[in-house]
């Protein structure tokens, strides 16, 4: 990598799993959801509307209160911010919930921009949210890097014409994310700052950088 990408798009996600490593926790949580049928569609009619309303009320009241950021996320974001890297979030989550989750972990103020699922007419994997961020931050696609944890993130980055790294934990398990064929898979966020350090050694004055969710 000759020059550090000007825009790093980070998909940050809450964790709600038990004891163990990050990857093991995420894998167990996803498996429990699948086995319990939590991915099933809500029933039609009044019952479905009532259940959805109750869920949204509960989620808004408790969003981010029973979770914490993955290991190394906060340290990496603070290091990037301190080094002049612009940070932003691109999420399909509704804006009120995305802000609550980030604020609950004192991460919201680290980001220069938040593009949520209700910010634009379309969501990921449509390229518009990423392109919107690049335009707002003054970043060219050749200087952008998307960091995600799902096939949708990888597809969105490809559609937007930017490079994409994926974490081996989070929304999708390692095998699923590998099948999406990101440019690189990382096991810890520290890999981002390591890459920046190496890039700066090659180029003493790198271009401005940014991180999006």
Backbone as CSV, one residue per row, in Angstrom:
resi,resn,N_x,N_y,N_z,CA_x,CA_y,CA_z,C_x,C_y,C_z
1,UNK,0.869,-1.188,0.000,0.000,0.000,0.000,0.898,1.228,0.000
2,UNK,0.879,2.006,-1.093,1.749,3.168,-1.215,1.281,4.338,-0.363
3,UNK,0.001,4.605,-0.395,-0.538,5.704,0.414,-1.718,5.188,1.210
4,UNK,-1.833,5.657,2.435,-2.948,5.221,3.277,-4.253,5.706,2.694
5,UNK,-5.279,4.848,2.584,-6.566,5.283,2.030,-7.118,6.468,2.791
6,UNK,-7.719,7.396,2.071,-8.226,8.613,2.689,-9.498,8.375,3.473
7,UNK,-10.199,7.292,3.198,-11.462,7.051,3.884,-11.560,5.601,4.311
8,UNK,-11.676,5.364,5.594,-11.840,4.015,6.118,-13.256,3.897,6.620
9,UNK,-14.031,2.976,6.056,-15.428,2.826,6.442,-15.541,1.670,7.420
10,UNK,-15.849,1.943,8.638,-15.903,0.909,9.675,-17.320,0.569,10.067
11,UNK,-17.649,-0.698,9.995,-18.973,-1.163,10.411,-18.862,-1.636,11.842
12,UNK,-19.264,-0.800,12.800,-19.154,-1.116,14.214,-20.477,-1.695,14.687
13,UNK,-20.417,-2.793,15.444,-21.653,-3.472,15.846,-21.634,-3.797,17.334
14,UNK,-22.816,-3.721,17.969,-22.924,-4.112,19.372,-22.668,-5.592,19.546
15,UNK,-22.229,-5.991,20.732,-22.043,-7.405,21.033,-22.961,-7.798,22.181
16,UNK,-23.680,-8.929,22.033,-24.633,-9.368,23.052,-24.435,-10.847,23.346
17,UNK,-23.188,-11.294,23.433,-22.909,-12.710,23.602,-22.287,-12.981,24.963
18,UNK,-22.132,-14.268,25.279,-21.597,-14.665,26.570,-20.092,-14.636,26.627
19,UNK,-19.517,-15.391,27.582,-18.078,-15.370,27.796,-17.357,-16.064,26.657
20,UNK,-16.077,-15.720,26.495,-15.260,-16.325,25.460,-14.695,-15.288,24.527
21,UNK,-14.035,-15.743,23.455,-13.433,-14.818,22.511,-14.506,-14.090,21.726
22,UNK,-14.104,-12.982,21.058,-15.056,-12.216,20.253,-15.712,-13.084,19.190
23,UNK,-14.901,-13.859,18.450,-15.458,-14.677,17.371,-16.380,-15.755,17.916
24,UNK,-15.991,-16.357,19.036,-16.821,-17.416,19.616,-18.139,-16.854,20.117
25,UNK,-18.089,-15.679,20.760,-19.312,-15.052,21.258,-20.266,-14.739,20.115
26,UNK,-19.721,-14.113,19.070,-20.571,-13.722,17.943,-21.179,-14.945,17.273
27,UNK,-20.365,-16.006,17.104,-20.866,-17.217,16.469,-21.978,-17.857,17.259
28,UNK,-21.816,-17.911,18.602,-22.855,-18.517,19.447,-24.137,-17.700,19.397
29,UNK,-24.000,-16.367,19.378,-25.188,-15.517,19.348,-25.960,-15.702,18.046
30,UNK,-25.248,-15.689,16.920,-25.928,-15.879,15.640,-26.595,-17.244,15.557
31,UNK,-25.925,-18.275,16.075,-26.492,-19.621,16.036,-27.730,-19.710,16.908
32,UNK,-27.687,-19.056,18.095,-28.858,-19.071,18.976,-30.043,-18.385,18.301
33,UNK,-29.770,-17.280,17.612,-30.849,-16.565,16.931,-31.488,-17.439,15.863
34,UNK,-30.647,-18.132,15.095,-31.161,-18.988,14.041,-31.960,-20.152,14.613
35,UNK,-31.414,-20.780,15.656,-32.078,-21.942,16.248,-33.385,-21.575,16.936
36,UNK,-33.452,-20.358,17.460,-34.652,-19.955,18.184,-35.726,-19.371,17.273
37,UNK,-35.387,-19.220,15.989,-36.365,-18.670,15.054,-36.499,-17.169,15.129
38,UNK,-35.507,-16.468,15.697,-35.619,-15.020,15.835,-35.518,-14.292,14.506
39,UNK,-35.130,-14.993,13.443,-35.057,-14.363,12.139,-36.368,-14.507,11.365
40,UNK,-37.379,-15.115,11.953,-38.653,-15.282,11.262,-39.355,-13.931,11.142
41,UNK,-40.150,-13.797,10.071,-40.894,-12.560,9.848,-42.009,-12.413,10.879
42,UNK,-42.350,-11.175,11.188,-43.459,-10.908,12.088,-44.775,-11.294,11.416
43,UNK,-45.784,-11.657,12.197,-47.090,-11.971,11.598,-47.716,-10.724,10.987
44,UNK,-48.582,-10.922,10.014,-49.268,-9.801,9.360,-50.359,-9.245,10.274
45,UNK,-50.853,-8.097,9.917,-52.006,-7.518,10.597,-51.677,-6.811,11.898
46,UNK,-52.712,-6.684,12.724,-52.603,-5.903,13.955,-51.589,-6.492,14.928
47,UNK,-51.521,-7.824,14.995,-50.589,-8.453,15.922,-49.144,-8.110,15.561
48,UNK,-48.822,-8.215,14.282,-47.469,-7.882,13.847,-47.134,-6.430,14.119
49,UNK,-48.078,-5.533,13.858,-47.852,-4.107,14.098,-47.641,-3.830,15.576
50,UNK,-48.424,-4.520,16.430,-48.302,-4.329,17.871,-46.950,-4.854,18.386
51,UNK,-46.542,-6.024,17.875,-45.256,-6.583,18.283,-44.103,-5.691,17.838
52,UNK,-44.179,-5.167,16.622,-43.125,-4.298,16.119,-43.039,-3.015,16.936
53,UNK,-44.180,-2.441,17.272,-44.211,-1.219,18.068,-43.587,-1.446,19.446
54,UNK,-43.921,-2.576,20.062,-43.386,-2.892,21.373,-41.877,-3.133,21.307
55,UNK,-41.436,-3.831,20.260,-40.011,-4.069,20.094,-39.258,-2.755,19.924
56,UNK,-39.777,-1.865,19.093,-39.101,-0.588,18.847,-39.034,0.239,20.126
57,UNK,-40.097,0.203,20.917,-40.093,0.935,22.185,-39.023,0.377,23.125
58,UNK,-38.983,-0.952,23.233,-38.009,-1.585,24.119,-36.586,-1.353,23.612
59,UNK,-36.389,-1.477,22.307,-35.048,-1.328,21.731,-34.525,0.094,21.922
60,UNK,-35.400,1.089,21.732,-34.977,2.476,21.905,-34.578,2.747,23.350
61,UNK,-35.280,2.121,24.303,-34.997,2.350,25.719,-33.718,1.652,26.170
62,UNK,-33.353,0.558,25.505,-32.230,-0.250,25.991,-31.084,-0.387,24.998
63,UNK,-31.166,0.279,23.866,-30.147,0.149,22.829,-28.757,0.490,23.371
64,UNK,-27.848,-0.467,23.296,-26.476,-0.235,23.714,-26.206,-0.400,25.188
65,UNK,-27.240,-0.672,26.000,-27.048,-0.730,27.448,-26.536,-2.078,27.929
66,UNK,-26.670,-3.125,27.109,-26.219,-4.457,27.513,-25.162,-4.996,26.550
67,UNK,-24.376,-4.102,26.018,-23.356,-4.502,25.060,-22.100,-3.671,25.290
68,UNK,-21.044,-4.049,24.605,-19.823,-3.242,24.629,-19.129,-3.399,23.286
69,UNK,-18.255,-2.471,22.972,-17.540,-2.535,21.705,-16.589,-3.718,21.704
70,UNK,-16.307,-4.247,20.526,-15.336,-5.326,20.422,-13.959,-4.849,20.883
71,UNK,-13.148,-5.801,21.296,-11.805,-5.494,21.770,-11.024,-4.724,20.704
72,UNK,-10.407,-3.643,21.129,-9.552,-2.860,20.249,-10.250,-1.798,19.434
73,UNK,-11.587,-1.787,19.419,-12.310,-0.818,18.597,-12.098,0.611,19.098
74,UNK,-12.373,0.843,20.376,-12.254,2.206,20.901,-10.816,2.719,20.781
75,UNK,-9.849,1.891,21.151,-8.446,2.321,21.079,-8.057,2.670,19.652
76,UNK,-8.509,1.858,18.703,-8.172,2.110,17.306,-8.814,3.388,16.799
77,UNK,-10.095,3.583,17.123,-10.779,4.794,16.677,-10.136,6.041,17.264
78,UNK,-9.766,5.982,18.530,-9.128,7.143,19.167,-7.746,7.403,18.569
79,UNK,-7.028,6.338,18.261,-5.710,6.495,17.649,-5.832,7.121,16.259
80,UNK,-6.808,6.642,15.484,-7.005,7.195,14.154,-7.439,8.651,14.225
81,UNK,-8.361,8.945,15.125,-8.833,10.315,15.298,-7.695,11.234,15.714
82,UNK,-6.882,10.769,16.640,-5.754,11.572,17.108,-4.715,11.796,16.033
83,UNK,-4.698,10.924,15.035,-3.737,11.038,13.945,-4.296,11.838,12.772
84,UNK,-5.463,12.441,12.986,-6.060,13.273,11.946,-6.927,12.533,10.960
85,UNK,-7.275,11.306,11.278,-8.122,10.509,10.388,-9.584,10.912,10.585
86,UNK,-10.264,11.223,9.497,-11.687,11.502,9.574,-12.442,10.192,9.764
87,UNK,-13.401,10.191,10.658,-14.147,8.967,10.970,-15.629,9.158,10.673
88,UNK,-16.244,8.132,10.121,-17.676,8.201,9.848,-18.278,6.814,9.972
89,UNK,-19.590,6.759,10.063,-20.329,5.507,10.199,-21.340,5.397,9.062
90,UNK,-21.377,4.225,8.413,-22.409,3.927,7.417,-23.149,2.693,7.915
91,UNK,-24.380,2.874,8.346,-25.136,1.782,8.951,-26.540,1.726,8.378
92,UNK,-27.102,0.525,8.289,-28.502,0.371,7.897,-29.444,0.547,9.084
93,UNK,-28.871,0.664,10.277,-29.685,0.882,11.473,-30.319,2.275,11.422
94,UNK,-31.529,2.427,11.954,-32.156,3.743,12.020,-31.260,4.717,12.783
95,UNK,-31.298,5.967,12.388,-30.414,6.963,12.966,-30.517,7.087,14.473
96,UNK,-31.720,7.055,15.003,-31.881,7.211,16.454,-31.214,6.064,17.198
97,UNK,-31.284,4.856,16.640,-30.680,3.703,17.300,-29.161,3.699,17.121
98,UNK,-28.703,4.077,15.939,-27.256,4.140,15.705,-26.609,5.154,16.633
99,UNK,-27.234,6.310,16.787,-26.683,7.341,17.691,-26.697,6.865,19.131
100,UNK,-27.803,6.216,19.547,-27.898,5.723,20.923,-26.816,4.692,21.220
101,UNK,-26.614,3.755,20.290,-25.617,2.704,20.499,-24.215,3.286,20.600
102,UNK,-23.883,4.199,19.719,-22.554,4.814,19.745,-22.379,5.684,20.983
103,UNK,-23.409,6.460,21.321,-23.323,7.342,22.488,-23.203,6.542,23.781
104,UNK,-23.874,5.390,23.841,-23.829,4.564,25.051,-22.412,4.109,25.368
105,UNK,-21.569,4.024,24.357,-20.185,3.581,24.547,-19.194,4.723,24.354
106,UNK,-19.718,5.960,24.358,-18.900,7.167,24.256,-18.042,7.155,22.993
107,UNK,-18.634,6.692,21.910,-17.941,6.650,20.626,-18.497,7.664,19.626
108,UNK,-19.680,8.179,19.870,-20.353,9.031,18.896,-19.517,10.245,18.517
109,UNK,-18.904,10.883,19.503,-18.146,12.114,19.249,-16.854,11.870,18.475
110,UNK,-16.471,10.603,18.313,-15.255,10.305,17.557,-15.481,10.388,16.051
111,UNK,-16.743,10.332,15.632,-17.049,10.279,14.207,-17.407,11.649,13.650
112,UNK,-16.933,11.903,12.438,-17.236,13.155,11.752,-18.573,13.103,11.030
113,UNK,-19.041,11.903,10.743,-20.270,11.765,9.967,-20.954,10.447,10.289
114,UNK,-22.270,10.483,10.383,-23.081,9.280,10.577,-24.136,9.235,9.482
115,UNK,-24.094,8.204,8.661,-25.126,7.964,7.647,-25.843,6.686,8.043
116,UNK,-27.098,6.803,8.390,-27.872,5.665,8.891,-28.872,5.195,7.839
117,UNK,-29.650,4.189,8.224,-30.582,3.588,7.286,-31.695,4.505,6.828
118,UNK,-31.975,5.557,7.599,-33.027,6.491,7.210,-32.477,7.854,6.793
119,UNK,-31.174,7.933,6.533,-30.575,9.202,6.102,-30.806,9.476,4.622
120,UNK,-30.870,8.404,3.830,-30.992,8.513,2.376,-32.142,7.628,1.884
121,UNK,-32.549,7.773,0.638,-33.653,6.949,0.117,-33.317,5.465,0.029
122,UNK,-32.035,5.109,-0.002,-31.628,3.715,-0.132,-30.603,3.369,0.939
123,UNK,-30.412,2.055,1.166,-29.452,1.560,2.151,-28.420,0.685,1.455
124,UNK,-27.388,0.271,2.245,-26.478,-0.747,1.732,-27.287,-2.016,1.399
125,UNK,-26.963,-2.748,0.344,-25.736,-2.680,-0.454,-25.738,-1.667,-1.591
126,UNK,-26.764,-0.811,-1.686,-26.706,0.260,-2.673,-25.467,1.108,-2.384
127,UNK,-24.750,1.559,-3.398,-23.515,2.316,-3.162,-23.720,3.743,-2.683
128,UNK,-24.956,4.266,-2.760,-25.186,5.676,-2.443,-24.708,6.085,-1.047
129,UNK,-24.985,5.308,0.033,-24.524,5.752,1.355,-23.015,5.941,1.435
130,UNK,-22.240,5.033,0.839,-20.786,5.177,0.863,-20.351,6.339,-0.017
131,UNK,-20.943,6.458,-1.193,-20.594,7.575,-2.081,-20.955,8.915,-1.453
132,UNK,-22.079,8.946,-0.739,-22.485,10.164,-0.032,-21.436,10.559,1.004
133,UNK,-20.939,9.570,1.741,-19.908,9.849,2.741,-18.631,10.361,2.097
134,UNK,-18.220,9.727,1.026,-17.001,10.160,0.360,-17.132,11.589,-0.154
135,UNK,-18.304,11.911,-0.666,-18.534,13.272,-1.159,-18.496,14.278,-0.017
136,UNK,-19.164,13.954,1.081,-19.189,14.864,2.231,-17.798,15.054,2.839
137,UNK,-16.988,14.008,2.829,-15.668,14.057,3.445,-14.566,14.431,2.457
138,UNK,-14.936,14.603,1.202,-13.954,14.975,0.204,-12.967,13.871,-0.104
139,UNK,-13.462,12.636,-0.208,-12.617,11.460,-0.388,-12.877,10.830,-1.756
140,UNK,-11.811,10.463,-2.462,-11.938,9.763,-3.735,-12.032,8.257,-3.501
141,UNK,-12.742,7.541,-4.356,-12.850,6.083,-4.188,-11.513,5.373,-4.082
142,UNK,-10.513,5.850,-4.804,-9.195,5.211,-4.767,-8.524,5.358,-3.411
143,UNK,-9.013,6.301,-2.589,-8.440,6.545,-1.270,-9.392,6.098,-0.167
144,UNK,-10.317,5.217,-0.515,-11.323,4.793,0.463,-11.150,3.318,0.821
145,UNK,-11.487,3.002,2.057,-11.466,1.618,2.525,-12.687,1.364,3.393
146,UNK,-13.467,0.378,3.040,-14.638,-0.019,3.822,-14.235,-1.165,4.739
147,UNK,-14.590,-1.065,6.011,-14.363,-2.158,6.952,-15.718,-2.623,7.457
148,UNK,-16.074,-3.883,7.207,-17.395,-4.362,7.565,-17.368,-5.739,8.189
149,UNK,-18.562,-6.239,8.493,-18.666,-7.573,9.100,-19.749,-8.406,8.453
150,UNK,-20.177,-8.033,7.248,-21.239,-8.792,6.587,-21.055,-8.764,5.079
151,UNK,-21.732,-9.676,4.416,-21.698,-9.720,2.948,-22.270,-8.439,2.365
152,UNK,-23.256,-7.855,3.036,-23.845,-6.598,2.569,-22.799,-5.500,2.533
153,UNK,-21.933,-5.450,3.549,-20.882,-4.437,3.580,-19.912,-4.610,2.418
154,UNK,-19.540,-5.865,2.167,-18.616,-6.151,1.074,-19.241,-5.754,-0.263
155,UNK,-20.497,-6.130,-0.464,-21.194,-5.804,-1.704,-21.343,-4.296,-1.883
156,UNK,-21.667,-3.591,-0.804,-21.815,-2.137,-0.871,-20.508,-1.478,-1.287
157,UNK,-19.414,-1.955,-0.714,-18.106,-1.399,-1.059,-17.768,-1.663,-2.523
158,UNK,-18.021,-2.885,-2.969,-17.767,-3.217,-4.374,-18.606,-2.319,-5.287
159,UNK,-19.878,-2.145,-4.943,-20.764,-1.312,-5.753,-20.306,0.137,-5.796
160,UNK,-19.663,0.583,-4.707,-19.188,1.966,-4.637,-17.784,2.125,-5.212
161,UNK,-17.165,1.009,-5.579,-15.841,1.065,-6.183,-14.724,1.342,-5.205
162,UNK,-14.872,0.869,-3.950,-13.828,1.088,-2.946,-13.314,-0.248,-2.427
163,UNK,-12.101,-0.234,-1.898,-11.532,-1.432,-1.291,-12.310,-1.781,-0.031
164,UNK,-12.263,-3.065,0.367,-13.025,-3.482,1.544,-12.267,-4.533,2.333
165,UNK,-12.170,-4.300,3.629,-11.670,-5.287,4.583,-12.857,-5.757,5.405
166,UNK,-12.757,-6.959,5.951,-13.826,-7.489,6.797,-13.226,-8.064,8.064
167,UNK,-13.950,-7.902,9.180,-13.535,-8.537,10.424,-14.066,-9.965,10.423
168,UNK,-13.367,-10.853,11.103,-13.727,-12.272,11.106,-14.789,-12.601,12.140
169,UNK,-15.386,-11.599,12.747,-16.410,-11.782,13.774,-17.534,-10.791,13.517
170,UNK,-18.570,-10.803,14.336,-19.638,-9.818,14.197,-20.898,-10.417,13.601
171,UNK,-21.505,-9.695,12.656,-22.808,-10.094,12.114,-22.745,-11.448,11.426
172,UNK,-21.698,-11.679,10.659,-21.547,-12.957,9.960,-20.368,-13.720,10.549
173,UNK,-20.412,-15.053,10.458,-19.269,-15.810,10.954,-18.145,-15.786,9.918
174,UNK,-16.977,-16.302,10.305,-15.809,-16.213,9.457,-15.985,-16.837,8.089
175,UNK,-16.666,-17.989,8.031,-16.832,-18.680,6.752,-17.705,-17.880,5.806
176,UNK,-18.778,-17.289,6.320,-19.671,-16.489,5.490,-18.941,-15.282,4.932
177,UNK,-18.181,-14.602,5.780,-17.497,-13.390,5.328,-16.400,-13.741,4.331
178,UNK,-15.777,-14.887,4.483,-14.755,-15.306,3.512,-15.373,-15.572,2.144
179,UNK,-16.574,-16.134,2.143,-17.242,-16.420,0.876,-17.613,-15.135,0.135
180,UNK,-17.711,-14.015,0.860,-18.003,-12.726,0.234,-16.773,-12.151,-0.470
181,UNK,-15.589,-12.693,-0.164,-14.324,-12.330,-0.803,-13.948,-10.859,-0.640
182,UNK,-13.825,-10.386,0.619,-13.281,-9.043,0.824,-11.801,-9.019,0.446
183,UNK,-11.221,-7.845,0.364,-9.806,-7.741,0.003,-8.901,-8.274,1.106
184,UNK,-9.366,-8.184,2.335,-8.577,-8.688,3.466,-9.513,-8.983,4.616
185,UNK,-9.185,-10.008,5.404,-9.939,-10.323,6.619,-9.019,-10.109,7.810
186,UNK,-9.490,-9.353,8.801,-8.689,-9.065,9.985,-9.385,-9.628,11.221
187,UNK,-8.580,-10.046,12.195,-9.112,-10.618,13.431,-9.198,-9.602,14.556
188,UNK,-8.572,-8.438,14.370,-8.564,-7.415,15.412,-8.407,-6.046,14.772
189,UNK,-9.037,-5.055,15.369,-8.990,-3.702,14.816,-7.586,-3.111,14.813
190,UNK,-6.706,-3.642,15.642,-5.345,-3.115,15.690,-4.660,-3.216,14.333
191,UNK,-5.139,-4.123,13.470,-4.561,-4.261,12.137,-4.695,-2.974,11.334
192,UNK,-5.713,-2.169,11.643,-5.919,-0.917,10.915,-4.820,0.078,11.250
193,UNK,-4.549,0.261,12.533,-3.495,1.196,12.924,-2.122,0.682,12.515
194,UNK,-1.949,-0.633,12.515,-0.677,-1.203,12.053,-0.447,-0.850,10.586
195,UNK,-1.507,-0.960,9.785,-1.398,-0.635,8.364,-1.110,0.848,8.168
196,UNK,-1.740,1.691,8.990,-1.503,3.129,8.898,-0.058,3.465,9.248
197,UNK,0.462,2.818,10.278,1.845,3.058,10.688,2.813,2.697,9.568
198,UNK,2.571,1.548,8.928,3.449,1.134,7.824,3.335,2.087,6.647
199,UNK,2.101,2.551,6.366,1.905,3.469,5.252,2.603,4.801,5.510
200,UNK,2.541,5.280,6.747,3.182,6.545,7.083,4.696,6.439,6.979
201,UNK,5.222,5.255,7.265,6.676,5.061,7.157,7.122,5.185,5.700
202,UNK,6.245,4.780,4.778,6.564,4.885,3.361,6.286,6.283,2.835
203,UNK,5.279,6.925,3.446,4.899,8.265,3.003,4.769,9.150,4.229
204,UNK,5.770,10.006,4.508,5.791,10.800,5.743,4.555,11.665,5.954
205,UNK,3.921,12.123,4.865,2.760,13.004,5.007,1.586,12.406,4.225
206,UNK,0.913,11.406,4.791,-0.209,10.761,4.099,-1.404,11.687,3.983
207,UNK,-2.257,11.377,3.039,-3.460,12.171,2.874,-4.392,11.960,4.064
208,UNK,-5.313,12.901,4.232,-6.268,12.800,5.324,-7.063,11.508,5.216
209,UNK,-7.362,10.873,6.340,-8.091,9.619,6.335,-9.416,9.732,7.072
210,UNK,-10.293,8.724,6.892,-11.601,8.769,7.532,-12.127,7.366,7.805
211,UNK,-12.952,7.199,8.850,-13.555,5.896,9.191,-15.070,6.037,9.237
212,UNK,-15.785,5.143,8.537,-17.257,5.177,8.489,-17.833,3.886,9.037
213,UNK,-19.034,3.896,9.588,-19.698,2.702,10.135,-20.768,2.197,9.211
